Amino acid sequence: MRKLLYYGGIVVTGIGFLLFLSNFLGSGISMGAALGGMFLVAAGGFMRSIGAKGLAGSGVILDPERARKDVEP
């Protein structure tokens, strides 16, 4: 499940980056699309963080014991 979340975050980040850059390439997309792209980049980074470290390891759940368990290989 964490692997799927990590790779999904990479895909979401890539889509957001392309959406953000398309605004500067003269395709005529509105500023809202650029802001949406920035949001997708941030959301993808958050997804990758949770996928890499787990919920407790990334700080979403504040439980030190579970965080140690999540970060173990």
PDB file of N, CA, C, O and CB in Angstrom:
ATOM      1  N   MET A   1       0.822  -1.193   0.000  1.00  0.00           N
ATOM      2  CA  MET A   1       0.000   0.000   0.000  1.00  0.00           C
ATOM      3  C   MET A   1       0.870   1.263   0.000  1.00  0.00           C
ATOM      4  O   MET A   1       0.577   2.226  -0.709  1.00  0.00           O
ATOM      5  CB  MET A   1      -0.938  -0.005   1.210  1.00  0.00           C
ATOM      6  N   ARG A   2       1.940   1.248   0.799  1.00  0.00           N
ATOM      7  CA  ARG A   2       2.809   2.425   0.850  1.00  0.00           C
ATOM      8  C   ARG A   2       3.535   2.637  -0.467  1.00  0.00           C
ATOM      9  O   ARG A   2       3.777   3.775  -0.870  1.00  0.00           O
ATOM     10  CB  ARG A   2       3.819   2.289   1.982  1.00  0.00           C
ATOM     11  N   LYS A   3       3.886   1.545  -1.140  1.00  0.00           N
ATOM     12  CA  LYS A   3       4.557   1.666  -2.436  1.00  0.00           C
ATOM     13  C   LYS A   3       3.626   2.323  -3.453  1.00  0.00           C
ATOM     14  O   LYS A   3       4.056   3.173  -4.233  1.00  0.00           O
ATOM     15  CB  LYS A   3       5.018   0.278  -2.945  1.00  0.00           C
ATOM     16  N   LEU A   4       2.353   1.930  -3.444  1.00  0.00           N
ATOM     17  CA  LEU A   4       1.366   2.510  -4.348  1.00  0.00           C
ATOM     18  C   LEU A   4       1.178   3.998  -4.063  1.00  0.00           C
ATOM     19  O   LEU A   4       1.062   4.799  -4.991  1.00  0.00           O
ATOM     20  CB  LEU A   4       0.026   1.772  -4.223  1.00  0.00           C
ATOM     21  N   LEU A   5       1.148   4.366  -2.794  1.00  0.00           N
ATOM     22  CA  LEU A   5       0.998   5.766  -2.415  1.00  0.00           C
ATOM     23  C   LEU A   5       2.219   6.579  -2.846  1.00  0.00           C
ATOM     24  O   LEU A   5       2.082   7.713  -3.306  1.00  0.00           O
ATOM     25  CB  LEU A   5       0.786   5.888  -0.900  1.00  0.00           C
ATOM     26  N   TYR A   6       3.406   6.002  -2.698  1.00  0.00           N
ATOM     27  CA  TYR A   6       4.634   6.702  -3.090  1.00  0.00           C
ATOM     28  C   TYR A   6       4.661   6.949  -4.597  1.00  0.00           C
ATOM     29  O   TYR A   6       4.917   8.069  -5.038  1.00  0.00           O
ATOM     30  CB  TYR A   6       5.873   5.894  -2.664  1.00  0.00           C
ATOM     31  N   TYR A   7       4.399   5.907  -5.385  1.00  0.00           N
ATOM     32  CA  TYR A   7       4.434   6.063  -6.837  1.00  0.00           C
ATOM     33  C   TYR A   7       3.265   6.905  -7.338  1.00  0.00           C
ATOM     34  O   TYR A   7       3.403   7.621  -8.330  1.00  0.00           O
ATOM     35  CB  TYR A   7       4.419   4.697  -7.515  1.00  0.00           C
ATOM     36  N   GLY A   8       2.135   6.833  -6.677  1.00  0.00           N
ATOM     37  CA  GLY A   8       1.021   7.715  -7.019  1.00  0.00           C
ATOM     38  C   GLY A   8       1.375   9.173  -6.777  1.00  0.00           C
ATOM     39  O   GLY A   8       0.971  10.050  -7.541  1.00  0.00           O
ATOM     40  N   GLY A   9       2.133   9.434  -5.711  1.00  0.00           N
ATOM     41  CA  GLY A   9       2.589  10.794  -5.436  1.00  0.00           C
ATOM     42  C   GLY A   9       3.519  11.315  -6.508  1.00  0.00           C
ATOM     43  O   GLY A   9       3.489  12.500  -6.842  1.00  0.00           O
ATOM     44  N   ILE A  10       4.352  10.431  -7.054  1.00  0.00           N
ATOM     45  CA  ILE A  10       5.239  10.837  -8.152  1.00  0.00           C
ATOM     46  C   ILE A  10       4.411  11.222  -9.376  1.00  0.00           C
ATOM     47  O   ILE A  10       4.708  12.214 -10.041  1.00  0.00           O
ATOM     48  CB  ILE A  10       6.234   9.698  -8.510  1.00  0.00           C
ATOM     49  N   VAL A  11       3.378  10.444  -9.671  1.00  0.00           N
ATOM     50  CA  VAL A  11       2.522  10.734 -10.825  1.00  0.00           C
ATOM     51  C   VAL A  11       1.775  12.053 -10.623  1.00  0.00           C
ATOM     52  O   VAL A  11       1.705  12.871 -11.541  1.00  0.00           O
ATOM     53  CB  VAL A  11       1.517   9.583 -11.057  1.00  0.00           C
ATOM     54  N   VAL A  12       1.222  12.264  -9.437  1.00  0.00           N
ATOM     55  CA  VAL A  12       0.488  13.498  -9.156  1.00  0.00           C
ATOM     56  C   VAL A  12       1.426  14.706  -9.237  1.00  0.00           C
ATOM     57  O   VAL A  12       1.042  15.754  -9.757  1.00  0.00           O
ATOM     58  CB  VAL A  12      -0.179  13.426  -7.761  1.00  0.00           C
ATOM     59  N   THR A  13       2.646  14.567  -8.729  1.00  0.00           N
ATOM     60  CA  THR A  13       3.626  15.653  -8.814  1.00  0.00           C
ATOM     61  C   THR A  13       3.957  15.964 -10.265  1.00  0.00           C
ATOM     62  O   THR A  13       4.042  17.131 -10.645  1.00  0.00           O
ATOM     63  CB  THR A  13       4.907  15.290  -8.046  1.00  0.00           C
ATOM     64  N   GLY A  14       4.142  14.937 -11.074  1.00  0.00           N
ATOM     65  CA  GLY A  14       4.455  15.143 -12.487  1.00  0.00           C
ATOM     66  C   GLY A  14       3.328  15.833 -13.230  1.00  0.00           C
ATOM     67  O   GLY A  14       3.576  16.734 -14.031  1.00  0.00           O
ATOM     68  N   ILE A  15       2.099  15.427 -12.978  1.00  0.00           N
ATOM     69  CA  ILE A  15       0.950  16.069 -13.620  1.00  0.00           C
ATOM     70  C   ILE A  15       0.845  17.528 -13.194  1.00  0.00           C
ATOM     71  O   ILE A  15       0.596  18.402 -14.024  1.00  0.00           O
ATOM     72  CB  ILE A  15      -0.352  15.321 -13.278  1.00  0.00           C
ATOM     73  N   GLY A  16       1.033  17.791 -11.912  1.00  0.00           N
ATOM     74  CA  GLY A  16       0.984  19.166 -11.422  1.00  0.00           C
ATOM     75  C   GLY A  16       2.081  20.030 -12.007  1.00  0.00           C
ATOM     76  O   GLY A  16       1.857  21.198 -12.326  1.00  0.00           O
ATOM     77  N   PHE A  17       3.275  19.456 -12.150  1.00  0.00           N
ATOM     78  CA  PHE A  17       4.397  20.203 -12.732  1.00  0.00           C
ATOM     79  C   PHE A  17       4.106  20.543 -14.189  1.00  0.00           C
ATOM     80  O   PHE A  17       4.361  21.665 -14.627  1.00  0.00           O
ATOM     81  CB  PHE A  17       5.710  19.393 -12.623  1.00  0.00           C
ATOM     82  N   LEU A  18       3.575  19.583 -14.940  1.00  0.00           N
ATOM     83  CA  LEU A  18       3.242  19.843 -16.344  1.00  0.00           C
ATOM     84  C   LEU A  18       2.121  20.863 -16.470  1.00  0.00           C
ATOM     85  O   LEU A  18       2.154  21.712 -17.361  1.00  0.00           O
ATOM     86  CB  LEU A  18       2.842  18.546 -17.045  1.00  0.00           C
ATOM     87  N   LEU A  19       1.137  20.790 -15.596  1.00  0.00           N
ATOM     88  CA  LEU A  19       0.044  21.759 -15.613  1.00  0.00           C
ATOM     89  C   LEU A  19       0.545  23.156 -15.282  1.00  0.00           C
ATOM     90  O   LEU A  19       0.111  24.137 -15.885  1.00  0.00           O
ATOM     91  CB  LEU A  19      -1.047  21.348 -14.628  1.00  0.00           C
ATOM     92  N   PHE A  20       1.453  23.242 -14.330  1.00  0.00           N
ATOM     93  CA  PHE A  20       2.022  24.540 -13.964  1.00  0.00           C
ATOM     94  C   PHE A  20       2.859  25.113 -15.109  1.00  0.00           C
ATOM     95  O   PHE A  20       2.744  26.296 -15.426  1.00  0.00           O
ATOM     96  CB  PHE A  20       2.881  24.409 -12.693  1.00  0.00           C
ATOM     97  N   LEU A  21       3.697  24.285 -15.729  1.00  0.00           N
ATOM     98  CA  LEU A  21       4.546  24.770 -16.812  1.00  0.00           C
ATOM     99  C   LEU A  21       3.775  25.106 -18.076  1.00  0.00           C
ATOM    100  O   LEU A  21       4.205  25.963 -18.848  1.00  0.00           O
ATOM    101  CB  LEU A  21       5.591  23.750 -17.128  1.00  0.00           C
ATOM    102  N   SER A  22       2.649  24.454 -18.302  1.00  0.00           N
ATOM    103  CA  SER A  22       1.878  24.720 -19.511  1.00  0.00           C
ATOM    104  C   SER A  22       1.377  26.154 -19.556  1.00  0.00           C
ATOM    105  O   SER A  22       1.114  26.686 -20.634  1.00  0.00           O
ATOM    106  CB  SER A  22       0.708  23.765 -19.606  1.00  0.00           C
ATOM    107  N   ASN A  23       1.244  26.773 -18.412  1.00  0.00           N
ATOM    108  CA  ASN A  23       0.823  28.168 -18.366  1.00  0.00           C
ATOM    109  C   ASN A  23       1.879  29.083 -18.975  1.00  0.00           C
ATOM    110  O   ASN A  23       1.538  30.123 -19.539  1.00  0.00           O
ATOM    111  CB  ASN A  23       0.531  28.587 -16.928  1.00  0.00           C
ATOM    112  N   PHE A  24       3.141  28.721 -18.872  1.00  0.00           N
ATOM    113  CA  PHE A  24       4.222  29.562 -19.366  1.00  0.00           C
ATOM    114  C   PHE A  24       4.623  29.240 -20.804  1.00  0.00           C
ATOM    115  O   PHE A  24       5.389  29.984 -21.418  1.00  0.00           O
ATOM    116  CB  PHE A  24       5.418  29.423 -18.469  1.00  0.00           C
ATOM    117  N   LEU A  25       4.115  28.150 -21.334  1.00  0.00           N
ATOM    118  CA  LEU A  25       4.480  27.761 -22.690  1.00  0.00           C
ATOM    119  C   LEU A  25       3.548  28.348 -23.739  1.00  0.00           C
ATOM    120  O   LEU A  25       3.647  27.997 -24.915  1.00  0.00           O
ATOM    121  CB  LEU A  25       4.489  26.265 -22.806  1.00  0.00           C
ATOM    122  N   GLY A  26       2.663  29.217 -23.342  1.00  0.00           N
ATOM    123  CA  GLY A  26       1.816  29.918 -24.286  1.00  0.00           C
ATOM    124  C   GLY A  26       0.602  29.132 -24.727  1.00  0.00           C
ATOM    125  O   GLY A  26       0.045  29.414 -25.788  1.00  0.00           O
ATOM    126  N   SER A  27       0.179  28.166 -23.954  1.00  0.00           N
ATOM    127  CA  SER A  27      -0.992  27.387 -24.352  1.00  0.00           C
ATOM    128  C   SER A  27      -2.297  28.091 -23.992  1.00  0.00           C
ATOM    129  O   SER A  27      -3.368  27.613 -24.366  1.00  0.00           O
ATOM    130  CB  SER A  27      -0.951  26.015 -23.700  1.00  0.00           C
ATOM    131  N   GLY A  28      -2.239  29.203 -23.283  1.00  0.00           N
ATOM    132  CA  GLY A  28      -3.427  29.974 -22.970  1.00  0.00           C
ATOM    133  C   GLY A  28      -4.239  29.459 -21.813  1.00  0.00           C
ATOM    134  O   GLY A  28      -5.401  29.840 -21.666  1.00  0.00           O
ATOM    135  N   ILE A  29      -3.677  28.615 -20.992  1.00  0.00           N
ATOM    136  CA  ILE A  29      -4.406  28.120 -19.824  1.00  0.00           C
ATOM    137  C   ILE A  29      -4.456  29.227 -18.775  1.00  0.00           C
ATOM    138  O   ILE A  29      -3.505  29.993 -18.625  1.00  0.00           O
ATOM    139  CB  ILE A  29      -3.737  26.829 -19.242  1.00  0.00           C
ATOM    140  N   SER A  30      -5.546  29.304 -18.068  1.00  0.00           N
ATOM    141  CA  SER A  30      -5.743  30.386 -17.106  1.00  0.00           C
ATOM    142  C   SER A  30      -4.803  30.256 -15.900  1.00  0.00           C
ATOM    143  O   SER A  30      -4.117  29.248 -15.732  1.00  0.00           O
ATOM    144  CB  SER A  30      -7.195  30.405 -16.634  1.00  0.00           C
ATOM    145  N   MET A  31      -4.791  31.283 -15.082  1.00  0.00           N
ATOM    146  CA  MET A  31      -3.968  31.290 -13.874  1.00  0.00           C
ATOM    147  C   MET A  31      -4.461  30.259 -12.868  1.00  0.00           C
ATOM    148  O   MET A  31      -3.681  29.763 -12.056  1.00  0.00           O
ATOM    149  CB  MET A  31      -3.964  32.681 -13.239  1.00  0.00           C
ATOM    150  N   GLY A  32      -5.739  29.935 -12.915  1.00  0.00           N
ATOM    151  CA  GLY A  32      -6.277  28.917 -12.017  1.00  0.00           C
ATOM    152  C   GLY A  32      -5.645  27.561 -12.257  1.00  0.00           C
ATOM    153  O   GLY A  32      -5.447  26.791 -11.317  1.00  0.00           O
ATOM    154  N   ALA A  33      -5.327  27.262 -13.508  1.00  0.00           N
ATOM    155  CA  ALA A  33      -4.673  25.997 -13.819  1.00  0.00           C
ATOM    156  C   ALA A  33      -3.261  25.970 -13.242  1.00  0.00           C
ATOM    157  O   ALA A  33      -2.803  24.928 -12.774  1.00  0.00           O
ATOM    158  CB  ALA A  33      -4.636  25.768 -15.339  1.00  0.00           C
ATOM    159  N   ALA A  34      -2.572  27.102 -13.272  1.00  0.00           N
ATOM    160  CA  ALA A  34      -1.234  27.168 -12.692  1.00  0.00           C
ATOM    161  C   ALA A  34      -1.303  26.978 -11.178  1.00  0.00           C
ATOM    162  O   ALA A  34      -0.464  26.282 -10.606  1.00  0.00           O
ATOM    163  CB  ALA A  34      -0.560  28.512 -13.035  1.00  0.00           C
ATOM    164  N   LEU A  35      -2.272  27.578 -10.537  1.00  0.00           N
ATOM    165  CA  LEU A  35      -2.437  27.392  -9.095  1.00  0.00           C
ATOM    166  C   LEU A  35      -2.828  25.954  -8.770  1.00  0.00           C
ATOM    167  O   LEU A  35      -2.373  25.390  -7.774  1.00  0.00           O
ATOM    168  CB  LEU A  35      -3.494  28.361  -8.548  1.00  0.00           C
ATOM    169  N   GLY A  36      -3.666  25.369  -9.609  1.00  0.00           N
ATOM    170  CA  GLY A  36      -4.017  23.968  -9.428  1.00  0.00           C
ATOM    171  C   GLY A  36      -2.802  23.072  -9.586  1.00  0.00           C
ATOM    172  O   GLY A  36      -2.659  22.083  -8.867  1.00  0.00           O
ATOM    173  N   GLY A  37      -1.927  23.411 -10.519  1.00  0.00           N
ATOM    174  CA  GLY A  37      -0.692  22.660 -10.699  1.00  0.00           C
ATOM    175  C   GLY A  37       0.201  22.744  -9.474  1.00  0.00           C
ATOM    176  O   GLY A  37       0.799  21.748  -9.067  1.00  0.00           O
ATOM    177  N   MET A  38       0.292  23.929  -8.887  1.00  0.00           N
ATOM    178  CA  MET A  38       1.097  24.076  -7.672  1.00  0.00           C
ATOM    179  C   MET A  38       0.503  23.255  -6.529  1.00  0.00           C
ATOM    180  O   MET A  38       1.239  22.668  -5.736  1.00  0.00           O
ATOM    181  CB  MET A  38       1.196  25.559  -7.265  1.00  0.00           C
ATOM    182  N   PHE A  39      -0.819  23.214  -6.445  1.00  0.00           N
ATOM    183  CA  PHE A  39      -1.479  22.406  -5.422  1.00  0.00           C
ATOM    184  C   PHE A  39      -1.190  20.926  -5.636  1.00  0.00           C
ATOM    185  O   PHE A  39      -0.931  20.198  -4.678  1.00  0.00           O
ATOM    186  CB  PHE A  39      -2.994  22.657  -5.431  1.00  0.00           C
ATOM    187  N   LEU A  40      -1.232  20.479  -6.889  1.00  0.00           N
ATOM    188  CA  LEU A  40      -0.957  19.078  -7.179  1.00  0.00           C
ATOM    189  C   LEU A  40       0.488  18.704  -6.854  1.00  0.00           C
ATOM    190  O   LEU A  40       0.749  17.596  -6.385  1.00  0.00           O
ATOM    191  CB  LEU A  40      -1.253  18.780  -8.640  1.00  0.00           C
ATOM    192  N   VAL A  41       1.418  19.610  -7.096  1.00  0.00           N
ATOM    193  CA  VAL A  41       2.817  19.347  -6.748  1.00  0.00           C
ATOM    194  C   VAL A  41       2.964  19.180  -5.239  1.00  0.00           C
ATOM    195  O   VAL A  41       3.655  18.273  -4.775  1.00  0.00           O
ATOM    196  CB  VAL A  41       3.730  20.490  -7.253  1.00  0.00           C
ATOM    197  N   ALA A  42       2.312  20.056  -4.476  1.00  0.00           N
ATOM    198  CA  ALA A  42       2.376  19.951  -3.011  1.00  0.00           C
ATOM    199  C   ALA A  42       1.696  18.677  -2.520  1.00  0.00           C
ATOM    200  O   ALA A  42       2.220  17.996  -1.638  1.00  0.00           O
ATOM    201  CB  ALA A  42       1.722  21.178  -2.355  1.00  0.00           C
ATOM    202  N   ALA A  43       0.532  18.350  -3.085  1.00  0.00           N
ATOM    203  CA  ALA A  43      -0.180  17.144  -2.677  1.00  0.00           C
ATOM    204  C   ALA A  43       0.623  15.896  -3.020  1.00  0.00           C
ATOM    205  O   ALA A  43       0.649  14.944  -2.240  1.00  0.00           O
ATOM    206  CB  ALA A  43      -1.557  17.086  -3.343  1.00  0.00           C
ATOM    207  N   GLY A  44       1.278  15.889  -4.178  1.00  0.00           N
ATOM    208  CA  GLY A  44       2.108  14.751  -4.557  1.00  0.00           C
ATOM    209  C   GLY A  44       3.301  14.582  -3.629  1.00  0.00           C
ATOM    210  O   GLY A  44       3.672  13.456  -3.297  1.00  0.00           O
ATOM    211  N   GLY A  45       3.902  15.680  -3.208  1.00  0.00           N
ATOM    212  CA  GLY A  45       5.000  15.610  -2.252  1.00  0.00           C
ATOM    213  C   GLY A  45       4.555  15.058  -0.912  1.00  0.00           C
ATOM    214  O   GLY A  45       5.276  14.290  -0.275  1.00  0.00           O
ATOM    215  N   PHE A  46       3.365  15.452  -0.487  1.00  0.00           N
ATOM    216  CA  PHE A  46       2.800  14.939   0.765  1.00  0.00           C
ATOM    217  C   PHE A  46       2.525  13.443   0.655  1.00  0.00           C
ATOM    218  O   PHE A  46       2.800  12.688   1.588  1.00  0.00           O
ATOM    219  CB  PHE A  46       1.504  15.693   1.125  1.00  0.00           C
ATOM    220  N   MET A  47       1.985  13.017  -0.480  1.00  0.00           N
ATOM    221  CA  MET A  47       1.712  11.590  -0.699  1.00  0.00           C
ATOM    222  C   MET A  47       3.014  10.779  -0.696  1.00  0.00           C
ATOM    223  O   MET A  47       3.072   9.690  -0.126  1.00  0.00           O
ATOM    224  CB  MET A  47       0.958  11.383  -2.037  1.00  0.00           C
ATOM    225  N   ARG A  48       4.048  11.316  -1.334  1.00  0.00           N
ATOM    226  CA  ARG A  48       5.330  10.601  -1.360  1.00  0.00           C
ATOM    227  C   ARG A  48       5.933  10.509   0.030  1.00  0.00           C
ATOM    228  O   ARG A  48       6.541   9.496   0.377  1.00  0.00           O
ATOM    229  CB  ARG A  48       6.313  11.293  -2.309  1.00  0.00           C
ATOM    230  N   SER A  49       5.771  11.556   0.827  1.00  0.00           N
ATOM    231  CA  SER A  49       6.293  11.537   2.193  1.00  0.00           C
ATOM    232  C   SER A  49       5.617  10.453   3.026  1.00  0.00           C
ATOM    233  O   SER A  49       6.281   9.713   3.752  1.00  0.00           O
ATOM    234  CB  SER A  49       6.102  12.903   2.856  1.00  0.00           C
ATOM    235  N   ILE A  50       4.306  10.364   2.918  1.00  0.00           N
ATOM    236  CA  ILE A  50       3.579   9.329   3.660  1.00  0.00           C
ATOM    237  C   ILE A  50       3.941   7.950   3.130  1.00  0.00           C
ATOM    238  O   ILE A  50       4.096   7.009   3.908  1.00  0.00           O
ATOM    239  CB  ILE A  50       2.055   9.555   3.566  1.00  0.00           C
ATOM    240  N   GLY A  51       4.076   7.820   1.823  1.00  0.00           N
ATOM    241  CA  GLY A  51       4.431   6.536   1.242  1.00  0.00           C
ATOM    242  C   GLY A  51       5.814   6.075   1.647  1.00  0.00           C
ATOM    243  O   GLY A  51       6.041   4.878   1.820  1.00  0.00           O
ATOM    244  N   ALA A  52       6.737   6.998   1.800  1.00  0.00           N
ATOM    245  CA  ALA A  52       8.108   6.640   2.148  1.00  0.00           C
ATOM    246  C   ALA A  52       8.270   6.327   3.631  1.00  0.00           C
ATOM    247  O   ALA A  52       9.018   5.419   3.993  1.00  0.00           O
ATOM    248  CB  ALA A  52       9.045   7.758   1.761  1.00  0.00           C
ATOM    249  N   LYS A  53       7.576   7.071   4.492  1.00  0.00           N
ATOM    250  CA  LYS A  53       7.813   6.952   5.931  1.00  0.00           C
ATOM    251  C   LYS A  53       6.649   6.359   6.709  1.00  0.00           C
ATOM    252  O   LYS A  53       6.814   6.036   7.886  1.00  0.00           O
ATOM    253  CB  LYS A  53       8.133   8.289   6.491  1.00  0.00           C
ATOM    254  N   GLY A  54       5.491   6.204   6.105  1.00  0.00           N
ATOM    255  CA  GLY A  54       4.312   5.740   6.825  1.00  0.00           C
ATOM    256  C   GLY A  54       3.613   6.905   7.497  1.00  0.00           C
ATOM    257  O   GLY A  54       4.144   8.015   7.531  1.00  0.00           O
ATOM    258  N   LEU A  55       2.428   6.662   8.031  1.00  0.00           N
ATOM    259  CA  LEU A  55       1.656   7.743   8.651  1.00  0.00           C
ATOM    260  C   LEU A  55       2.335   8.309   9.886  1.00  0.00           C
ATOM    261  O   LEU A  55       2.418   9.527  10.045  1.00  0.00           O
ATOM    262  CB  LEU A  55       0.275   7.250   9.018  1.00  0.00           C
ATOM    263  N   ALA A  56       2.818   7.445  10.756  1.00  0.00           N
ATOM    264  CA  ALA A  56       3.446   7.932  11.988  1.00  0.00           C
ATOM    265  C   ALA A  56       4.842   8.487  11.706  1.00  0.00           C
ATOM    266  O   ALA A  56       5.254   9.464  12.330  1.00  0.00           O
ATOM    267  CB  ALA A  56       3.527   6.805  13.033  1.00  0.00           C
ATOM    268  N   GLY A  57       5.562   7.883  10.786  1.00  0.00           N
ATOM    269  CA  GLY A  57       6.911   8.342  10.473  1.00  0.00           C
ATOM    270  C   GLY A  57       6.931   9.711   9.812  1.00  0.00           C
ATOM    271  O   GLY A  57       7.897  10.457   9.968  1.00  0.00           O
ATOM    272  N   SER A  58       5.877  10.052   9.075  1.00  0.00           N
ATOM    273  CA  SER A  58       5.826  11.356   8.410  1.00  0.00           C
ATOM    274  C   SER A  58       5.201  12.435   9.286  1.00  0.00           C
ATOM    275  O   SER A  58       5.133  13.594   8.877  1.00  0.00           O
ATOM    276  CB  SER A  58       5.051  11.244   7.117  1.00  0.00           C
ATOM    277  N   GLY A  59       4.746  12.075  10.479  1.00  0.00           N
ATOM    278  CA  GLY A  59       4.212  13.058  11.415  1.00  0.00           C
ATOM    279  C   GLY A  59       2.721  13.263  11.346  1.00  0.00           C
ATOM    280  O   GLY A  59       2.202  14.149  12.024  1.00  0.00           O
ATOM    281  N   VAL A  60       2.005  12.481  10.553  1.00  0.00           N
ATOM    282  CA  VAL A  60       0.555  12.626  10.494  1.00  0.00           C
ATOM    283  C   VAL A  60      -0.075  12.100  11.780  1.00  0.00           C
ATOM    284  O   VAL A  60      -0.999  12.713  12.314  1.00  0.00           O
ATOM    285  CB  VAL A  60      -0.018  11.885   9.269  1.00  0.00           C
ATOM    286  N   ILE A  61       0.415  10.983  12.272  1.00  0.00           N
ATOM    287  CA  ILE A  61      -0.025  10.429  13.554  1.00  0.00           C
ATOM    288  C   ILE A  61       1.108  10.621  14.549  1.00  0.00           C
ATOM    289  O   ILE A  61       2.226  10.162  14.313  1.00  0.00           O
ATOM    290  CB  ILE A  61      -0.424   8.909  13.428  1.00  0.00           C
ATOM    291  N   LEU A  62       0.832  11.288  15.647  1.00  0.00           N
ATOM    292  CA  LEU A  62       1.866  11.608  16.621  1.00  0.00           C
ATOM    293  C   LEU A  62       2.005  10.494  17.647  1.00  0.00           C
ATOM    294  O   LEU A  62       1.497  10.601  18.763  1.00  0.00           O
ATOM    295  CB  LEU A  62       1.553  12.932  17.316  1.00  0.00           C
ATOM    296  N   ASP A  63       2.692   9.429  17.269  1.00  0.00           N
ATOM    297  CA  ASP A  63       2.927   8.293  18.140  1.00  0.00           C
ATOM    298  C   ASP A  63       4.379   7.838  17.937  1.00  0.00           C
ATOM    299  O   ASP A  63       4.681   7.189  16.936  1.00  0.00           O
ATOM    300  CB  ASP A  63       1.910   7.127  17.847  1.00  0.00           C
ATOM    301  N   PRO A  64       5.284   8.172  18.877  1.00  0.00           N
ATOM    302  CA  PRO A  64       6.695   7.857  18.687  1.00  0.00           C
ATOM    303  C   PRO A  64       6.991   6.366  18.513  1.00  0.00           C
ATOM    304  O   PRO A  64       7.861   5.996  17.724  1.00  0.00           O
ATOM    305  CB  PRO A  64       7.469   8.374  19.845  1.00  0.00           C
ATOM    306  N   GLU A  65       6.280   5.516  19.239  1.00  0.00           N
ATOM    307  CA  GLU A  65       6.515   4.078  19.115  1.00  0.00           C
ATOM    308  C   GLU A  65       6.151   3.583  17.722  1.00  0.00           C
ATOM    309  O   GLU A  65       6.895   2.815  17.113  1.00  0.00           O
ATOM    310  CB  GLU A  65       5.713   3.312  20.172  1.00  0.00           C
ATOM    311  N   ARG A  66       5.015   4.022  17.230  1.00  0.00           N
ATOM    312  CA  ARG A  66       4.585   3.620  15.890  1.00  0.00           C
ATOM    313  C   ARG A  66       5.491   4.224  14.820  1.00  0.00           C
ATOM    314  O   ARG A  66       5.716   3.611  13.777  1.00  0.00           O
ATOM    315  CB  ARG A  66       3.130   4.040  15.647  1.00  0.00           C
ATOM    316  N   ALA A  67       6.009   5.424  15.077  1.00  0.00           N
ATOM    317  CA  ALA A  67       6.909   6.071  14.117  1.00  0.00           C
ATOM    318  C   ALA A  67       8.195   5.252  13.968  1.00  0.00           C
ATOM    319  O   ALA A  67       8.693   5.080  12.856  1.00  0.00           O
ATOM    320  CB  ALA A  67       7.239   7.522  14.566  1.00  0.00           C
ATOM    321  N   ARG A  68       8.728   4.752  15.075  1.00  0.00           N
ATOM    322  CA  ARG A  68       9.922   3.936  15.002  1.00  0.00           C
ATOM    323  C   ARG A  68       9.656   2.658  14.198  1.00  0.00           C
ATOM    324  O   ARG A  68      10.492   2.206  13.417  1.00  0.00           O
ATOM    325  CB  ARG A  68      10.416   3.594  16.411  1.00  0.00           C
ATOM    326  N   LYS A  69       8.475   2.099  14.416  1.00  0.00           N
ATOM    327  CA  LYS A  69       8.102   0.877  13.700  1.00  0.00           C
ATOM    328  C   LYS A  69       7.916   1.156  12.200  1.00  0.00           C
ATOM    329  O   LYS A  69       8.314   0.337  11.372  1.00  0.00           O
ATOM    330  CB  LYS A  69       6.807   0.281  14.298  1.00  0.00           C
ATOM    331  N   ASP A  70       7.321   2.289  11.846  1.00  0.00           N
ATOM    332  CA  ASP A  70       7.081   2.629  10.450  1.00  0.00           C
ATOM    333  C   ASP A  70       8.379   2.887   9.681  1.00  0.00           C
ATOM    334  O   ASP A  70       8.461   2.591   8.489  1.00  0.00           O
ATOM    335  CB  ASP A  70       6.185   3.846  10.366  1.00  0.00           C
ATOM    336  N   VAL A  71       9.372   3.426  10.341  1.00  0.00           N
ATOM    337  CA  VAL A  71      10.606   3.810   9.660  1.00  0.00           C
ATOM    338  C   VAL A  71      11.560   2.626   9.501  1.00  0.00           C
ATOM    339  O   VAL A  71      12.463   2.672   8.665  1.00  0.00           O
ATOM    340  CB  VAL A  71      11.297   4.934  10.425  1.00  0.00           C
ATOM    341  N   GLU A  72      11.375   1.577  10.283  1.00  0.00           N
ATOM    342  CA  GLU A  72      12.246   0.416  10.163  1.00  0.00           C
ATOM    343  C   GLU A  72      12.132  -0.202   8.774  1.00  0.00           C
ATOM    344  O   GLU A  72      11.046  -0.234   8.196  1.00  0.00           O
ATOM    345  CB  GLU A  72      11.906  -0.622  11.236  1.00  0.00           C
ATOM    346  N   PRO A  73      13.252  -0.696   8.233  1.00  0.00           N
ATOM    347  CA  PRO A  73      13.194  -1.301   6.892  1.00  0.00           C
ATOM    348  C   PRO A  73      12.478  -2.628   6.878  1.00  0.00           C
ATOM    349  O   PRO A  73      12.353  -3.251   5.824  1.00  0.00           O
ATOM    350  CB  PRO A  73      14.581  -1.486   6.346  1.00  0.00           C
TER     351      PRO A  73
END
